[in-house]
Amino acid sequence: MNQVPDDRITIDQVFARRKYAEEYLANIYNTLPNDAYRNTSPWEGMSDDADITYDRPGSGYDSYPANLGNWSAASNYFNYWPKYYQGIRSATYFMQRIGENVEILALPNGHDLIEQYKAEARALRAYYYYCLLRQYGPVILLGDTPIAGDLAPSAEEMQLPRSSYDECVDYIVSELDLAAQNLPKHFTAQSETDYGRVTQAFCKGVKSQVTLLAASPQFNGNTDYAGFKNKDGKQLISQQYDANKWKRAADAAKELMSGFGLALYRKNDAGGNFDPYLSTRDVFLDPWNTEVIFARTTNGLSGWERSVSPRLCNGYAAVAVTQQLVDEFEMENGKGIRETGSGYVETGFSTTATQYTLKGTYNMYVGREPRFYVNVSYNGSPWINTSEGTKVIETFFTGNTGKKGSWDHPRTGYIARKNLHPNSNPRISQYVARPFVMMRYAEFLLNYIEALNEYDPGNADIAQYLNEIRDRAGLPDVAPGLGQDDMRVKIRHERRVELCLENLRYFDTRRWKIAEQTDGGPFYGMNVDAGTKLTDLVFYQRTVFERRVFRKNYYLQPIPQSEIDRDPNLVQNPGW
């Protein structure tokens, strides 16, 4: 009666056969965050850049109640703790056993392939620790011995305390450095069928991300965490500011900036002239270009595209852009909308068409920098898919994507547009398949200059690389000779605009310790409860669509209460 069914294999058989072992590794990859469809993760809807439309109780879009302050450690919102620890355990188990694989070892390059696969699992494990670190703060480091799946809750291995934040960072960095030794340099060194596997460039990218996080005010001498300790009194966040952490972060980003063939993606128009609009749009649409460091080959981009398409083409218009983000985009002359000489006008309608706007567009949206038109669909903007002619998006009350009669509308009057292919059309269920870019070169240029400005202000590299990003966006250089404080403002501004809607702003406002100012209080859009035509001025009024709550404990998300109950030595994050 204890026979194993014929259609099942044992774990020993998995690691004796190449096919099954590679499928096991593929499953470790499957733990990678699939944030292409961003509606159900917190990173956009809980940032000051965006809003997820659905505010119905029980709808499953938990950013809405969380933004209103209606959550606790028992709410179970965004519970990624078990997911990443499952990925960590699977990676550790794989590393422990892949060396037994007789089929792989029999290959001419078998030993090297074993080492590469082991390095891939090690790199993924380090990344999953980083994902936990940025969401929850210091975590439990498990080492290289997998915890048995049948242990009793009272077993010593099940009652581990948290490691300190700096211990977590050092461990992740050392694991990434070790993994990189047995990985190809970049995806260009792989066969196309292997694109999407981790590489040395991936390891350098995660190293840059984790060291920048560690150098930032949230974790670098943050006295708000003075009482954040394990039950034995161990301090979990260092109380001493260390400027060398900024140097470490700058050095980590610098490692990625040479020797990998990376460059900001630049694209010409049909006439052969450089086009900043196409360059900043198609960096996400043209697969495996010079800017891509890592991308998820299987992803939820079709769901994203429908969620940011207007209702006029059967889209959901579910991811709205806030007025705060709209106001952040500069004018085409490189000046902010509140700067003297910007040319910004917030009254009336245009009398002529421009390169990006139609005649009759509200002047607030005319003459903005190209990235504005890449990232935002506004009332009166042409729909990106022109296969059926030019269609105009209407987000006023009775418009084709307005609030009247449908949940599928943007509560701010703006819809996110980034990473939307012009050939995709939800009306006929047509979506252009492509990798979802998770790391790109521009992020790490910004990482580098931010860190450099903190420990070596005035370094010529700061203005050089900041201006490279602005030049690719079609904007003039920043004024020369800026001091550290002014340059910090410029870098943070550029980071917000260049990397908007890429799951980064949420973490930036927290690591800079500014979320109490940016992520709470009134949030603005246009007046979506009014308007019956595009020229109704009553629509074009800054209107509060939501009043968000941000408490100090929100800088870290709570560890799920079920995990706290399970491990008596696991302390909860402050304030939860």
Secondary structure, 3 states (H helix, E strand, C coil): CCCCCCCCCCHHHHCCCHHHHHHHHHHHHCCCCCCCCCCCCHHHHCCCCEEECCCCCCCCCCHHHHHCCCCCCCCCCCCCHHHHHHHHHHHHHHHHHHHHCHHHHCCCCHHHHHHHHHHHHHHHHHHHHHHHHHHHCCCCCCCCCCCCCCCCCCCHHHCCCCCCHHHHHHHHHHHHHHHHCCCCCCHHHCCHHHCCCCCHHHHHHHHHHHHHHHHCCCCCCCHHHCCCECCCCCECCCCCCCCHHHHHHHHHHHHHCCCCCCCCCCCECCCCCECHHHHHHHCCCCCCCCCEEEEECCCCHHHHHHHCCCHHHCCCCCEEECHHHHHHCCECCCCCCCCCCCCCCCCCECCCCCCCCCCCCEHHHCCECHHHHHHEECCCCECCCCCCCCCECCCCCCCCCCCCCCCCCCCCCCEECCCCCCCCEHHHCECCCCCEEEEEHHHHHHHHHHHHHHHCCCCHHHHHHHHHHHHHCCCCCCCCCCCHHHHHHHHHHHHHHHCCCCCCHHHHHHHCCCHHHHCCEEEEECCCCCCCCCCCCCCCCCEEEEEECCCHHHHCCCCCHHHHHHCCCCCCCCCC
